[in-house]
Amino acid sequence: MNEAEISQEISTIKERNKKVEADKAWELSWTRRLFITAGIYVLAGLWLGIIAANNPWQNAFVPALGYILSTLTLPIIKNWWLKNY
């Protein structure tokens, strides 16, 4: 491998790392969590309305809140698991 090929390979690896870091940041972002929570809330509210449940929009908070709570607790569980793996 010559110097130009090595330099190109390093550049390719650096670009890949930037993409991986951006993807990881998105996965952990509150923007993503809030959009998913809003989607869950709207879908649950619509579904509960379709099946004529009492207080569909109020009850739609339950799955949305469950999702948010799961995003808060899963990192703790993941760290514990990784430590004990």
CYANA upper distance limits for C-alpha pairs under 8 A (distance plus 0.5 A):
  1 MET  CA      5 GLU  CA      6.62
  1 MET  CA      6 ILE  CA      7.13
  2 ASN  CA      6 ILE  CA      6.85
  3 GLU  CA      7 SER  CA      6.56
  4 ALA  CA      8 GLN  CA      6.63
  5 GLU  CA      9 GLU  CA      6.59
  6 ILE  CA     10 ILE  CA      6.66
  7 SER  CA     11 SER  CA      6.72
  8 GLN  CA     12 THR  CA      6.68
  9 GLU  CA     13 ILE  CA      6.71
 10 ILE  CA     14 LYS  CA      6.64
 11 SER  CA     15 GLU  CA      6.71
 12 THR  CA     16 ARG  CA      6.71
 13 ILE  CA     17 ASN  CA      6.61
 14 LYS  CA     18 LYS  CA      6.77
 15 GLU  CA     19 LYS  CA      6.92
 16 ARG  CA     20 VAL  CA      6.70
 17 ASN  CA     21 GLU  CA      6.54
 18 LYS  CA     22 ALA  CA      6.64
 19 LYS  CA     23 ASP  CA      6.62
 20 VAL  CA     24 LYS  CA      6.65
 21 GLU  CA     25 ALA  CA      6.62
 22 ALA  CA     26 TRP  CA      6.69
 23 ASP  CA     27 GLU  CA      6.72
 24 LYS  CA     28 LEU  CA      6.86
 25 ALA  CA     29 SER  CA      6.44
 26 TRP  CA     31 THR  CA      8.49
 26 TRP  CA     32 ARG  CA      7.16
 27 GLU  CA     32 ARG  CA      7.43
 28 LEU  CA     32 ARG  CA      8.09
 28 LEU  CA     33 ARG  CA      8.40
 29 SER  CA     33 ARG  CA      7.06
 30 TRP  CA     34 LEU  CA      6.41
 31 THR  CA     35 PHE  CA      6.73
 32 ARG  CA     36 ILE  CA      6.70
 33 ARG  CA     37 THR  CA      6.54
 33 ARG  CA     68 ILE  CA      7.67
 33 ARG  CA     71 THR  CA      8.34
 34 LEU  CA     38 ALA  CA      6.55
 35 PHE  CA     39 GLY  CA      6.66
 36 ILE  CA     40 ILE  CA      6.63
 37 THR  CA     41 TYR  CA      6.60
 37 THR  CA     64 ALA  CA      5.66
 37 THR  CA     65 LEU  CA      8.12
 37 THR  CA     67 TYR  CA      7.22
 37 THR  CA     68 ILE  CA      7.40
 38 ALA  CA     42 VAL  CA      6.66
 38 ALA  CA     64 ALA  CA      7.77
 39 GLY  CA     43 LEU  CA      6.56
 40 ILE  CA     44 ALA  CA      6.37
 40 ILE  CA     60 ALA  CA      8.46
 40 ILE  CA     63 PRO  CA      7.46
 40 ILE  CA     64 ALA  CA      6.09
 41 TYR  CA     45 GLY  CA      6.44
 41 TYR  CA     57 TRP  CA      8.37
 41 TYR  CA     60 ALA  CA      5.81
 41 TYR  CA     61 PHE  CA      6.63
 41 TYR  CA     63 PRO  CA      7.62
 41 TYR  CA     64 ALA  CA      5.83
 42 VAL  CA     46 LEU  CA      6.57
 42 VAL  CA     60 ALA  CA      7.98
 43 LEU  CA     47 TRP  CA      6.56
 44 ALA  CA     48 LEU  CA      6.47
 44 ALA  CA     56 PRO  CA      8.31
 44 ALA  CA     57 TRP  CA      8.43
 44 ALA  CA     60 ALA  CA      5.62
 44 ALA  CA     63 PRO  CA      7.94
 45 GLY  CA     49 GLY  CA      6.55
 45 GLY  CA     56 PRO  CA      5.68
 45 GLY  CA     57 TRP  CA      5.34
 45 GLY  CA     58 GLN  CA      8.42
 45 GLY  CA     59 ASN  CA      7.86
 45 GLY  CA     60 ALA  CA      5.42
 46 LEU  CA     50 ILE  CA      6.64
 46 LEU  CA     56 PRO  CA      8.01
 46 LEU  CA     57 TRP  CA      8.48
 47 TRP  CA     51 ILE  CA      6.82
 48 LEU  CA     52 ALA  CA      6.55
 48 LEU  CA     53 ALA  CA      5.72
 48 LEU  CA     54 ASN  CA      8.43
 48 LEU  CA     56 PRO  CA      5.43
 48 LEU  CA     57 TRP  CA      8.24
 48 LEU  CA     59 ASN  CA      8.46
 48 LEU  CA     60 ALA  CA      7.97
 49 GLY  CA     53 ALA  CA      6.53
 49 GLY  CA     56 PRO  CA      5.92
 49 GLY  CA     57 TRP  CA      8.39
 52 ALA  CA     56 PRO  CA      8.16
 54 ASN  CA     59 ASN  CA      8.48
 55 ASN  CA     59 ASN  CA      6.54
 56 PRO  CA     60 ALA  CA      6.46
 57 TRP  CA     61 PHE  CA      7.63
 60 ALA  CA     64 ALA  CA      7.24
 61 PHE  CA     65 LEU  CA      6.24
 62 VAL  CA     66 GLY  CA      6.58
 63 PRO  CA     67 TYR  CA      6.70
 64 ALA  CA     68 ILE  CA      7.01
 65 LEU  CA     69 LEU  CA      6.62
 66 GLY  CA     70 SER  CA      6.61
 67 TYR  CA     71 THR  CA      6.88
 68 ILE  CA     72 LEU  CA      6.96
 69 LEU  CA     73 THR  CA      6.77
 70 SER  CA     74 LEU  CA      6.30
 71 THR  CA     75 PRO  CA      7.69
 72 LEU  CA     76 ILE  CA      8.17
 73 THR  CA     77 ILE  CA      6.95
 74 LEU  CA     78 LYS  CA      6.41
 75 PRO  CA     79 ASN  CA      6.60
 76 ILE  CA     80 TRP  CA      6.78
 77 ILE  CA     81 TRP  CA      6.57
 78 LYS  CA     82 LEU  CA      6.57
 79 ASN  CA     83 LYS  CA      6.59
 80 TRP  CA     84 ASN  CA      6.80
 81 TRP  CA     85 TYR  CA      6.27
